[in-house]
Amino acid sequence: MNNIKKLPIEIKSIWRLNAIMDFLILIAITIAIFIWRIFAPIDMKKGLGVATLILLITAILVLLIELILVTYHWNFWTYYIDERQVELHHGFFFRKQIIMPIARIQNVTLKQGPILRWKNLQKVIIVTAAGSEEITGLKNDEANNLKELIMKLAQEAKNDI
């Protein structure tokens, strides 16, 4: 695994689903405010109407922006692992590069919720004393292999110290 890897393309559908769920939550709040407006006193109706309109516009904008950014997000999310370190890179305009020395890694955990399970993907959580970082959306086999590789390299690094 001495090359830069990208997340599998299946993660894009998970991110799109997440955008739709965010949209539905905002729409549910908008509907609740609209229903409240129906039963509200007359002096509150105008303010609640404006709030409903603002939330509706916000929900649509959030959906569009999140859907547009899915491809951008996927194109700039990479990771790299060698015998010395784990590197995570994401972002183009706002770049973030995380480097974790293999010798500092304490634990590697795999997580899989129902949405990731639907696409046979897992989240790899790499824990160090300073915190933890995640690689979300790896295929099951790749996630298991990555976990084993990182733990093997971490054990070898600790034996060398």
C-alpha positions in Angstrom: 0.0 0.0 0.0 2.7 2.4 -0.9 0.5 4.6 -3.1 -2.1 7.3 -2.7 -5.6 5.8 -2.5 -9.0 7.4 -3.1 -12.3 6.4 -1.4 -14.5 4.0 -3.4 -17.0 5.6 -5.7 -19.8 4.1 -3.7 -19.3 6.7 -1.0 -20.7 9.3 -3.3 -24.2 7.7 -3.1 -23.9 7.7 0.7 -23.0 11.5 0.6 -25.9 12.1 -1.7 -28.2 10.3 0.7 -26.9 12.3 3.5 -27.7 15.5 1.6 -31.2 14.3 1.0 -31.6 13.5 4.7 -30.4 17.0 5.6 -32.9 18.4 3.2 -35.8 16.3 4.6 -34.9 17.4 8.2 -35.1 21.1 7.1 -38.4 20.5 5.2 -39.8 18.8 8.4 -38.9 21.9 10.4 -40.4 24.1 7.7 -43.7 22.1 7.7 -43.8 22.3 11.5 -43.5 26.1 11.4 -46.1 26.3 8.6 -48.5 24.3 10.7 -47.7 26.4 13.8 -48.5 29.5 11.6 -52.0 28.2 10.8 -52.9 28.0 14.5 -50.8 31.0 15.7 -52.3 34.3 16.7 -52.7 36.9 13.9 -49.8 39.0 15.1 -47.4 36.1 14.7 -48.5 34.9 11.3 -46.4 37.3 9.2 -43.2 36.4 11.1 -43.8 32.7 10.9 -44.6 33.1 7.2 -41.2 34.8 6.6 -39.5 32.1 8.7 -41.2 29.4 6.7 -40.1 31.0 3.4 -36.5 31.5 4.6 -36.3 27.9 5.8 -37.7 26.6 2.5 -35.1 28.5 0.5 -32.3 27.4 2.9 -33.4 23.8 2.6 -33.3 24.0 -1.2 -29.9 25.8 -1.2 -28.4 23.3 1.2 -29.6 20.4 -0.9 -28.2 21.9 -4.1 -24.8 22.9 -2.6 -24.3 19.5 -0.9 -25.2 17.6 -4.1 -22.8 19.7 -6.1 -20.0 19.3 -3.6 -20.2 15.5 -3.5 -18.0 15.1 -6.6 -15.6 17.8 -5.4 -15.4 16.1 -1.9 -14.7 12.7 -3.5 -12.0 14.0 -5.9 -10.0 15.6 -3.1 -10.2 12.9 -0.4 -7.2 10.6 -0.4 -5.1 8.6 2.0 -1.6 7.2 2.0 -0.1 4.6 4.3 3.6 3.5 4.5 5.8 1.9 7.2 6.3 5.3 8.9 3.0 7.1 8.8 -0.7 7.4 7.8 -1.6 10.5 5.8 -5.1 11.8 5.2 -5.7 14.6 2.6 -8.9 16.3 1.8 -10.1 19.6 0.5 -9.0 21.9 -2.4 -9.9 25.4 -1.3 -9.6 24.5 2.4 -6.9 21.8 2.5 -6.4 19.6 5.4 -3.5 17.2 5.7 -3.3 14.9 8.7 -0.1 12.9 9.3 -0.1 10.2 12.0 3.1 8.5 12.8 2.6 4.7 12.8 4.5 4.5 16.2 1.8 6.7 17.8 -1.2 4.7 16.7 -2.8 3.0 19.7 -5.9 1.4 18.2 -7.8 0.9 14.9 -11.5 0.3 15.0 -14.0 -0.5 12.2 -17.6 0.8 12.4 -20.5 0.2 10.1 -23.9 1.7 10.5 -27.0 0.7 8.5 -26.4 3.1 5.6 -22.7 2.1 5.2 -23.8 -1.6 5.5 -26.3 -1.0 2.6 -23.3 -0.3 0.3 -20.9 -2.8 2.0 -18.7 0.0 3.3 -17.0 0.6 6.6 -15.5 3.4 8.6 -11.9 3.0 9.8 -11.1 4.9 13.0 -7.4 5.4 13.8 -6.8 6.3 17.4 -3.7 8.0 18.7 -3.0 9.7 22.1 -3.7 13.0 20.5 -7.1 12.0 19.2 -8.7 10.0 16.4 -9.2 10.3 12.7 -11.6 8.5 10.3 -11.5 7.1 6.8 -15.2 6.7 6.0 -16.5 4.6 3.2 -13.9 1.9 2.6 -15.1 -1.4 1.2 -15.3 -4.2 3.8 -12.3 -6.2 2.6 -10.2 -3.1 2.1 -11.1 -1.8 5.6 -10.2 -5.1 7.2 -6.9 -5.3 5.3 -6.1 -1.7 6.2 -6.8 -2.3 9.9 -4.6 -5.4 9.9 -1.8 -3.5 8.0 -1.9 -0.5 10.3 -1.9 -2.6 13.5 1.0 -4.8 12.1 3.0 -1.7 11.2 2.2 -0.1 14.6 3.3 -3.2 16.5 6.6 -3.4 14.5 7.2 0.3 15.1 6.7 -0.2 18.9 9.1 -3.2 18.9 11.7 -1.0 17.2 11.6 1.7 19.9 
